[in-house]
Amino acid sequence: MGSPLGAEDRPPRAGQEHDQAIRERRGRVAQAMTRLREQVPGARIALVELEGSEAFQGPARRTDPKYAIRLGCADAGLVTQFIRPLDTAMDKADAEKDAALRAEAAWADGLRQTGMRLVPQHTLGDRIPSGLNQVAFHLVERRVDGPTGRAQFTPIAVLLRPDAPCVLGRTADISEWMPYPDLLRILTGRVRGNDLRTSAQQSAVTAAFIRRTLASLRGTPTLVLSHAQDVRKRWPWLTNGGLEVDRIGLDGGPAQRIGLYGKHLRVVRVADSGRDETPQWWAEREEREEELAGQQRGGFGMGLWVPDESGAPGRVFYSTADKASTQTKLTNDDAKLTPHVNPAGRSAHRPTVNAWNPELLELTLACLQPGDDPEAWAAFVHQQRICKDDYRDVLGLPLALHLARLADEYALPHDEEEAVDPTAGPVVGTGVEDGPGQLAFDFDTDEDDEDQAHGNA
C-alpha cells in the first residue's frame, strides 16, 4: 500500500491515468484500514511510515502514494500522520538520533490531529476575561496543479473553547461546530473553486462565513486571530490600508464599530515573514553579556516587544522566540556568506550548513473593548505560542492559527462520486489481500510542518 503509484517502469500519466491510480490505491487503503478498525473500534489515527517527498521528485512526482493513502484513511474514518523511515545515508548514530526527534514530532502532530491539545495557560490573571473562546479563520486552498488536479477554496474556522473536550472546527457551509479530526476528514472531499471562480465571489463567501461565526459567539468573550498573509486577500479590511482601530469591516462596506458585534469581541492580526513583511531579527548580545561589550555580537531574545516609535498608537507588538533546540551544534555567530571569527577566535564561516532564524511575528491589536489593556492582550497571544505539552520549541503562530493552517494537509479535493465505500468488495485491479495484524491505539477523545515556523538564515 505504500509502494509508488503506477507501473514499475514509469509513473502514471497526468489526468485519467493518475486519477485511476489514486482511486485504486485509495480503495485498497480504505478497505485495509476498515478491517483494522474492526479489531480496534476506537482507533482514530493511522501512523504511516513512508518515504519523504524528496523520493518522488521530478517525473516521479505522480508516483507519490501519500495523497491516496490519506484519502483512503479518511474514507475509513481515520486521520493520518506520516513519518519517514531511518535515513540510511547518515551515520548510524546520527540517523537514530534524527529518527527519534522525527518520531517524537510525528507522535505530537498525530495527537494534534485527533483534536487533543493542552491549551497554554496565560499568566495575566483577570486582565483577560475567563471563559475566553479563541477563533482562527483560515482559507484552505488548492490550485488545479495540486495533488488531485482539482481546485479548492474552503474558508474554515478553528475554535479553542474552554469547556470543549477537544479542538473544534467548521466550514463555510456547515452551521455546527465539529471535532477537529472530523473537519480534517471532510476537507478531503471539498471541491470548491468551480463555482467560486472570482475573487469577489470568494470574498463574499468569506465575509458571510465570518459574520455567521461571530454572531454564533456573540454572547461569550471571543478573541479572533487572523493571519494577515492568508486571510486578507479575501478580507480586505486586514490590509494595512484597510485597518481602522476598534472598527471592523466586512463585505467591502464601511468599517463598523466593534461594539455592534457585541461587548465581548476582540480581533488580533498576526503577520509573519511571508513576502518579507517582517524582518529577520536579532538582539545585541553585549547588552546581556558585559565581556562582549563593543564587539557587536548578534543573539536571540525570546519575548514580547514594543516598537520604539514616537507617536505609535500602542496597538502593535512583536513576538519573538529563541533559537531552535534542535540546532545544538550551531551558534548565533555562524554565517554562510561572511567569513568572520567567533568570540573564541575560531572561524564561524559555515557555508554548507543549513540553519534557521526564529521569525519575528507582528501582533496588531486591531479591535479591543473599552478598558482593555493592549499589552495584556498582546502578551496573551504571545503565550499561545508556548505549548510545552508536546512542542519543545515555540510555535511559529499562536496555537489556534497553527491548527488552522495545518488543515491544508487535508485539502485533497475530488469529485464526490469518487468517494470509496470501504465496506464494499475489493476495488478491481488492486489485488487486496489480508496481511498481518498491526498495532493500533485507542485515543478516547470523548472524555477528554516540532513545527516551529522559521525564516531561512
Secondary structure, DSSP 8 states (H G I E B T S, - for coil): --S-SSBTTB---TTHHHHHHHHHHHHHHHHHHHHHHHHSTTB-EEEEE---GGGG-GGGGGG--HHHHHHHHHHTT-EEEEE----TTS-HHHHHHHHHHHHHHHHHHHHHHTT-------S-GGGS-TT-EEEEEEEEEE-TTSTTS--EEEEEEEEE-TT-SS-EEEETT--S-EEHHHHHHHHTT---SSS--SHHHHHHHHHHHHHHHHHHTTTS-EEEEEEHHHHTTT-GGGSTTT-BTTEE--TTS--EEGGGG-SSEEEEEEE-SGGG-S----EEGGGT-GGGTTS--EE---EEE----TT--S-EEEEE----TT-TT--TT-BSS---B-TTS-B-B-TT---EEE--EEEEEEE--TT--HHHHHHHHHHTT--TTT-SS--SS-HHHHHHHHGGGG-----GGG---TTS---TTS-----------B--TTT------EEE-
